[in-house]
Amino acid sequence: MSEPFEIRPMSPELYRQQTRRSTLIIAVLFIALALLLSTFCVQLFGTPGGDNFRWNLIGVLAGLALTIAMVRLQFWSRPWMAPAVYGWRLKRSLMRVTNVMHKVKAGVEARDPAAMKLLRFYHLGLTQMHQLDGNSADLSHHVHEIDQHREAMEAQGLDVEQNRLDPAWLEAVKGFGK
C-alpha cells in the first residue's frame, strides 16, 4: 500500500448506491468491449461457419484486460469511483491484518500496545465494512469480542479511536506467535 489507510465516516446507503452505479458502469464497459473485441477477432481471424470459440474467447479476455486497465489507469482516481476504491482499500487493509491475526492475538494476550491498537483498528474497520455492505447480522457475532477488547484498551490507558492502519503495527506483531 502506498499510503496508510484511514477509516472515514460514510453513509452506508450512499456507499451502496454509488458502488452499484460504478459497478454497473464497469460491467457495461466490459460487456461492450468483450462483444466488440470478440466480434473483431472472429471477423479478422475466424472462419465463416467454422468453430470460432477461441477467437471469441480471445476477444472476451482482451475486453477483460482492457476493462481492468481502464479501471486502474483511468477510472480509479475519478470521484464517481471513490466509494468503490474506499471499499476496496478497506477490505484490503482488513485482509492485511487477517493474514497475521494469529500473531495479533498473541500480541494482545501479551498486552502489547501495537497489537492492541491493530486489533482495535481491525474491529473498527470490520464494523464499518459490515455496515457499508448492509451485513449487520454477521457483525452481531463479533460484538462481545469487540466490546471486551475496547474495555481492555481503556483499562490499559490506550486510545480506542484507532482509525488509521499504521504499518509499524504490522511489523511489531511479527515477533509474536512464533
C-alpha positions in Angstrom: 0.0 0.0 0.0 1.4 3.4 -1.0 -0.3 5.3 1.9 -1.7 4.3 5.2 -5.4 3.6 5.2 -7.7 5.7 7.3 -11.3 4.8 8.2 -13.6 7.6 7.3 -17.3 8.1 8.2 -19.5 7.2 5.3 -23.2 6.7 4.8 -24.0 3.0 4.1 -26.9 3.9 1.8 -24.9 6.4 -0.2 -22.0 4.0 -0.4 -24.2 1.2 -1.7 -25.9 3.5 -4.2 -22.6 4.8 -5.6 -20.9 1.4 -5.7 -23.8 -0.1 -7.6 -23.6 2.8 -10.1 -19.8 2.4 -10.6 -20.2 -1.4 -10.8 -22.9 -1.0 -13.5 -20.7 1.4 -15.5 -17.8 -1.0 -15.4 -20.0 -4.0 -16.2 -21.5 -2.3 -19.3 -18.0 -1.2 -20.4 -16.7 -4.8 -20.1 -19.7 -6.3 -22.0 -19.3 -3.7 -24.7 -15.6 -4.2 -25.1 -15.9 -8.0 -24.9 -18.6 -8.1 -27.6 -16.7 -5.6 -29.8 -13.3 -7.3 -29.5 -14.7 -10.9 -29.9 -16.6 -9.8 -33.0 -13.5 -8.1 -34.3 -11.3 -11.2 -33.7 -13.9 -13.5 -35.4 -14.2 -11.1 -38.3 -10.4 -10.8 -38.7 -9.2 -14.3 -37.9 -12.2 -16.6 -37.8 -13.6 -18.9 -40.5 -17.2 -18.4 -41.7 -19.4 -21.2 -40.4 -16.4 -22.7 -38.5 -15.7 -23.1 -34.8 -14.6 -19.6 -33.7 -14.8 -20.3 -30.0 -11.1 -19.5 -29.4 -11.4 -16.1 -31.3 -14.5 -15.3 -29.2 -12.6 -16.2 -26.0 -9.6 -14.2 -27.0 -11.8 -11.2 -27.6 -13.5 -11.6 -24.3 -10.2 -11.9 -22.5 -8.9 -8.9 -24.3 -12.0 -7.0 -23.3 -11.4 -8.0 -19.7 -7.8 -6.9 -19.8 -8.7 -3.6 -21.4 -11.5 -3.1 -18.8 -9.1 -3.8 -15.9 -6.5 -1.4 -17.4 -9.1 1.4 -17.9 -10.4 1.0 -14.3 -6.9 1.1 -12.8 -5.4 3.8 -15.1 -8.4 6.0 -15.9 -11.3 5.5 -13.6 -9.6 4.7 -10.2 -9.0 8.4 -9.4 -12.4 9.7 -10.6 -14.8 11.0 -8.0 -17.6 8.6 -9.1 -15.3 5.6 -8.2 -14.2 7.0 -4.8 -16.7 4.9 -2.7 -15.7 1.6 -4.6 -12.0 2.4 -4.2 -12.5 3.2 -0.5 -14.4 -0.1 0.0 -11.6 -2.0 -1.8 -8.9 -0.3 0.3 -10.8 -1.0 3.5 -11.2 -4.7 2.7 -7.5 -4.9 1.6 -6.4 -3.3 4.9 -8.6 -5.7 6.9 -7.0 -8.6 4.9 -3.5 -7.4 5.8 -4.5 -7.7 9.5 -6.3 -11.0 9.0 -3.2 -12.5 7.4 -1.3 -12.0 10.7 -4.3 -12.4 13.1 -2.7 -15.3 15.0 0.3 -13.0 15.8 -2.0 -10.1 16.6 -4.0 -12.2 19.1 -0.7 -13.5 20.6 0.4 -9.8 21.0 -2.9 -8.9 22.5 -2.6 -11.7 25.1 0.8 -10.2 25.9 -0.8 -6.8 26.3 1.4 -5.3 23.5 0.2 -1.8 22.7 0.8 -2.1 18.9 -1.1 -5.4 18.8 -3.9 -3.9 20.9 -4.2 -0.9 18.5 -4.0 -3.1 15.5 -6.8 -5.3 16.7 -8.9 -2.2 17.5 -8.3 -0.9 14.0 -9.4 -4.3 12.7 -12.6 -4.2 14.8 -13.5 -0.6 13.7 -12.8 -1.5 10.1 -14.8 -4.7 10.3 -17.7 -2.9 11.8 -17.7 -0.3 9.1 -17.3 -2.9 6.4 -20.4 -4.8 7.7 -22.3 -1.6 7.9 -21.4 -0.5 4.4 -22.3 -3.9 3.0 -25.5 -4.0 4.9 -24.5 -7.2 6.7 -25.3 -6.4 10.3 -26.3 -10.0 11.2 -22.7 -11.2 10.7 -21.4 -8.3 12.8 -23.6 -9.3 15.8 -21.3 -12.3 16.2 -18.4 -10.1 16.9 -19.9 -7.5 19.3 -18.9 -9.2 22.5 -15.3 -9.6 21.4 -15.2 -6.0 20.2 -16.6 -4.7 23.4 -14.2 -6.8 25.5 -11.2 -5.6 23.6 -12.3 -1.9 23.8 -12.6 -2.3 27.6 -9.1 -3.9 27.8 -7.7 -1.0 25.9 -9.4 1.6 28.1 -8.1 -0.3 31.2 -4.6 -0.1 29.8 -5.0 3.6 29.0 -4.8 3.2 25.2 -6.8 5.4 22.8 -9.7 3.4 21.4 -10.0 5.6 18.3 -7.7 3.7 16.0 -8.9 4.8 12.6 -5.6 4.6 10.8 -3.7 1.5 9.9 -0.1 2.1 11.0 2.3 -0.2 9.0 4.6 -0.2 12.0 1.9 -2.1 14.0 2.0 -4.9 11.4 5.8 -5.1 11.7 5.6 -5.0 15.5 3.3 -8.1 15.7 5.6 -10.2 13.5 7.5 -11.3 16.6 4.5 -12.8 18.3 3.1 -16.3 18.0 6.3 -18.0 16.7 
